[in-house]
Amino acid sequence: MNNNEKIVREVPLQAIWNENGYVTNNKISYPTLPEIKQLLKSDKIQFVVANVGDRLQWIPKSDTYTFWKNKVQINLIENPEHIILDLLPNEFGYLASHWKTDGGLDIILLEMYH
């Protein structure tokens, strides 16, 4: 199976991949809302969405801020130790984790819980 067809089988992920292969397995942290906002000020951030049963969805860099503002911010799970979906709109949320590639790209992996 090539990486274009690889689906997310479970979360949390141990590595992030794209069509060319594995990108990183260097998870740094579960960032807070202010930390994500700070990273958004950089142009070296990439959102990737992981939903069990789907392929990883790489959000185009040109859509980063709009995606954050319209989709993620209101559904952000802020405590990875205590996930309460009924407090979030539509009872689903994104658990954000910060990853770093060898090339210096900051990736915010958004693992969906529903």
HUGI-V502474 format. One record per run of one state. SS is the DSSP state (H for helix, E for strand, C for the rest). FROM is the first residue (numbers start at 0). LEN is the number of residues. If there is no record, write none. Layout:
SS/FROM/LEN, SS/FROM/LEN
//
This chain:
C/0/15, E/15/3, C/18/2, E/20/4, C/24/2, E/26/3, C/29/3, H/32/8, C/40/4, E/44/6, C/50/6, E/56/2, C/58/2, H/60/15, E/75/2, C/77/7, H/84/3, C/87/1, H/88/3, C/91/1, E/92/8, C/100/5, E/105/8, C/113/1
//
